[in-house]
Amino acid sequence: MMAKRKMSLNNLSELIDITPSNLSILKNEKEKAIRFSTLDALCKALNCQPGDLIEYVNEEKNEE
């Protein structure tokens, strides 16, 4: 979504008031959880829906 919106990590981090390092963790899928307020801020800044940013993965099926 950042690429579609031609938005840099630093620019987005300023818009949603989150550090670039924490945003990088989200971007690189290293997080274990995300706050709804952060997801809301991302969706507003990127003009998208939560499903555009996250995907459910059934970990039980991945372990098989």
C-alpha positions as CSV (number, residue, x, y, z in Angstrom):
1,M,0.0,0.0,0.0
2,M,2.9,2.4,0.7
3,A,4.2,1.8,-2.8
4,K,0.8,2.3,-4.3
5,R,0.5,5.6,-2.4
6,K,4.1,6.6,-3.2
7,M,4.7,7.1,0.5
8,S,8.0,6.6,2.3
9,L,8.4,4.8,5.6
10,N,9.5,8.0,7.2
11,N,6.6,10.0,5.8
12,L,4.1,7.4,7.0
13,S,5.7,7.2,10.4
14,E,5.2,10.9,10.8
15,L,1.6,10.8,9.6
16,I,0.6,8.1,12.1
17,D,3.0,9.1,14.9
18,I,4.9,5.9,15.2
19,T,8.7,5.5,15.1
20,P,10.2,4.4,11.8
21,S,11.7,1.4,13.5
22,N,8.4,0.2,14.9
23,L,6.7,0.8,11.5
24,S,9.5,-1.2,9.9
25,I,8.8,-4.1,12.2
26,L,5.1,-4.0,11.0
27,K,6.2,-3.6,7.3
28,N,8.5,-6.6,7.5
29,E,6.0,-8.8,9.3
30,K,8.1,-9.2,12.4
31,E,5.3,-8.1,14.8
32,K,3.3,-10.4,17.0
33,A,0.4,-8.1,17.5
34,I,-1.0,-4.7,16.3
35,R,-3.2,-2.3,18.2
36,F,-6.5,-1.4,16.6
37,S,-5.6,2.3,17.0
38,T,-2.4,1.7,14.9
39,L,-4.3,-0.3,12.3
40,D,-6.9,2.5,12.2
41,A,-4.2,5.2,11.8
42,L,-2.5,3.1,9.0
43,C,-5.8,2.7,7.1
44,K,-6.6,6.4,7.4
45,A,-3.2,7.5,6.2
46,L,-3.1,5.0,3.4
47,N,-6.8,5.3,2.5
48,C,-7.4,1.6,2.6
49,Q,-9.2,-1.2,4.5
50,P,-7.6,-3.5,7.1
51,G,-7.8,-6.4,4.7
52,D,-5.5,-4.5,2.4
53,L,-2.8,-4.6,5.1
54,I,-3.3,-7.8,7.0
55,E,-4.1,-11.4,6.3
56,Y,-5.2,-14.3,8.5
57,V,-2.9,-17.3,8.4
58,N,-3.9,-20.5,10.2
59,E,-0.8,-21.5,12.1
60,E,-2.0,-25.1,12.6
61,K,-2.0,-25.7,8.9
62,N,1.4,-24.1,8.5
63,E,2.9,-26.5,11.1
64,E,1.8,-29.6,9.1
